[in-house]
Amino acid sequence: MRNPFLMAPLACLVLSVSATDSRAADVRIFITVGPPPLPLYDQPECPSDGYLWNPGYWAWGGDGYYWVPGTWVEPPVIGLLWTPGYWGWNGRAFVFHRGYWSRRVGFYGGINYGYGYGGRGFDGGYWEGRHYSYNRAITNVNPTRVRNVYTRPVTVQNDRHTAYNGGQGGVIAAPAPLEPTARREQRVSPTRTQTLHEQSASRNQELRASVNRGKPPVAATGRAADFSPRHSVPARAPGGHVDEDALRARPQTAPPSPREPARQVDRNPERVAPRPVPEPRADPRERPVRERSERDPRSQPEPHPADRPRPEPAPSPRHVEPRPNHPEFPRVKPQPDPIPQHRPKPVAPDKEDKHR
């Protein structure tokens, strides 16, 4: 039974948009060793018209790298093409950029996945209206099952099978002028079938790089999540020299984030260490206070300009009359008037003799 979503036109696609810069590993770990080379394998036959090729790739699990076999899948909507994911070096660790569906094939790290994905663009087929045409020169299709076919030779510029971009020994490639435009287009996440296919590969011990040493017994399959010998093909050989470090790759723990301080582990199991109290965030409008020693007389912090006391306005000077240019004499304090005293009247001399 065909997928009913294939009948929906592309113009009706408004949901399921995903970001392509999602990391395969946890943000708290670093993967400093790139994956092994891509193995060499034959492409299984296309099961039916309308299926598109999803090349195999190395994914990361808790025990190291494991191989996700290539497979044929149906697109979520008619007219979409698949852009494979790739590993890229960001200067500190290898990060996996997950694949996505869009109207044009974008940048996938310059990795040569084969069968149309030679490192840039896609030459395995194209959409012509509601039908998909397959290039028989590089695609394994049966003309009795697939009607729309054509033949166009393809020249592969990148003959290496390195599985990562950048870093030591990685592919040196950058997006083309038109690929950033495709990056800004609407993207659709991997389908549920693709997700189940990757999860099934993660549970298969034989697909781990430490077990198959770069040559997985199931390199590709005609049906997603079906790893039986009837529908799968093994790898013919590794894609190059397999480094032992890639087979035994282990993540390195990242330093704790400054926003999330590391919790102190209490060695006493009977009590639980309290969680550290986060420091309050400083107000950007506040002026930072500079710490001073106790001996410094300026030990008091400088107040904020808004908190400083404003100086009172000086009083306006009074008008003073100019003084005359001559020395001033000391002022004499006025004395009070003397009190009048009673004096006897003088006696006439003739009267005085009479009394004698």
Summary of the structure (lengths in Angstrom):
residues: 356
radius of gyration: 47.1
end to end distance: 179.7
largest distance: 191.8
contacts: 849
relative contact order: 0.17
helix: 12%
strand: 17%
